[in-house]
Amino acid sequence: MEQPDVLCYFEEWEVEEEFIDQLRAERFSHFLELMECASERPFLEFRFVTARRGLDYIESARFGKGVD
């Protein structure tokens, strides 16, 4: 409520492969389309136990370019 221009969306996955399946799903494509319509460049972050990743992770996961 303190930041009306901020949307925080949270999901938690036990297995990275299941998470990657969700990134490839149509509903995530809709989410990306929404981000593209933003008036300012959105900040997106994926947190893993050992790393943090951003938009580049989506491309790797969705298009099979190798997820590190």
Secondary structure as the mmCIF struct_conf table of DSSP 4:
data_model
#
loop_
_struct_conf.conf_type_id
_struct_conf.id
_struct_conf.beg_label_comp_id
_struct_conf.beg_label_asym_id
_struct_conf.beg_label_seq_id
_struct_conf.end_label_comp_id
_struct_conf.end_label_asym_id
_struct_conf.end_label_seq_id
TURN_TY1_P TURN_TY1_P1 PRO A 4 ASP A 5
BEND BEND1 GLU A 14 VAL A 15
HELX_RH_AL_P HELX_RH_AL_P1 GLU A 16 LEU A 23
TURN_TY1_P TURN_TY1_P2 ARG A 24 ARG A 24
BEND BEND2 ALA A 25 ALA A 25
HELX_RH_AL_P HELX_RH_AL_P2 GLU A 26 GLU A 36
TURN_TY1_P TURN_TY1_P3 CYS A 37 CYS A 37
BEND BEND3 SER A 39 GLU A 40
HELX_LH_PP_P HELX_LH_PP_P1 ARG A 41 PHE A 43
STRN STRN1 PHE A 46 ARG A 47
BEND BEND4 VAL A 49 THR A 50
STRN STRN2 ARG A 52 ARG A 53
HELX_RH_AL_P HELX_RH_AL_P3 LEU A 55 ARG A 62
TURN_TY1_P TURN_TY1_P4 PHE A 63 GLY A 64
BEND BEND5 LYS A 65 LYS A 65
#
